[in-house]
Amino acid sequence: MIELVTSSKLTKQVFEKLPLLSEKELDILVTGEEGVGKTRFLEELNGTNDLLKLNSENFFNDLEIFFQAKTLKSKKSIIIDRIEELDTASQSLVYKFLETRTIQFSDKEVGGITSFYFTSRLSLDELGLKKIIREDLLKRISVIRIHIPPLRERKEDIPELTNQLILFFTKKYKKKITKITEPLAEFLLSSPWFGNITELSNLLSTLVLFANSTVLDIKQVPKTYLKESKELFSKKIEVTPGVNLAQYEKEIIRVNLELQNGNRERTAEILKISTRNLYRKIKEYDL
């Protein structure tokens, strides 16, 4: 497991709260972009990686699967991931869970849940303004809230994260990597990392897996990746007078869908909206 890195001032401000919250019976909302490490933070907070994680988009299906597998019986802390994707019925059920400290599904239930953890790719303000989550539920789950900043805002963390990830993948793939070149190190520091730690991890995993020497170099980074990263980082949005907001939104969605080869989940992550909301926009703009 990758250790938490606290080199940057922003990260230190987040993780210095861990001792105050650690292993206590609390309900907590953790916000941050996709891939910033929200689940990893909650694992550290809870003192274990043995947490039950329910996906909001498939909430009822996940509940059914976990009850069938009898997974819930040993769990006392639950993560409800991507709360912005909870539908109305699921939100009502979650509110009932919080009231009773019991997970219920059909005629089955497991009580004694000590902590409910919630994650969202949207900020608390966005959740409130967009009225995605019913007001009473949002107030209930956001009494204690933690925001984890994106990797591009805490680049001091990148060198240590890089070292840890390379060490992890060298053991996993039975490789021997002794160093990375200066050009690669500079590239890693200058990249925008819209996919955050997950994107960094995926790239380093690929580099280590296909490495044919003990040194990692920028020449091993796929050319398409270098081009896309440079374009995404340097492009500026041109504003044309007289063009309404809806037209810009439609074009932004269209371009990102193309960049992600039609992958709607990845596009939603980049645009910081729920998959459900993206589907609605695609239908609305006939994309």
Secondary structure, DSSP 4 states (H G I P E B T S, - for coil): -PPP---SHHHHHHHTTHHHHTTSS--EEEE--TTS-HHHHHHHHHT-S--EEEEGGGHHHHHHHHHHTT-GGG--EEEEE-GGG--HHHHHHHHHHHHHT-EEETTEEE----EEEEEESS-HHHHHHTT-S-HHHHHHHTSSEEEPPPGGG-GGGHHHHHHHHHHHHHHHTT----EE-HHHHHHHHHS--TTHHHHHHHHHHHHHHT--SSEE-GGGS-HHHHHHHHHHHH--PPP-TT--HHHHHHHHHHHHHHHTTT-HHHHHHHHTS-HHHHHHHHHHTT-
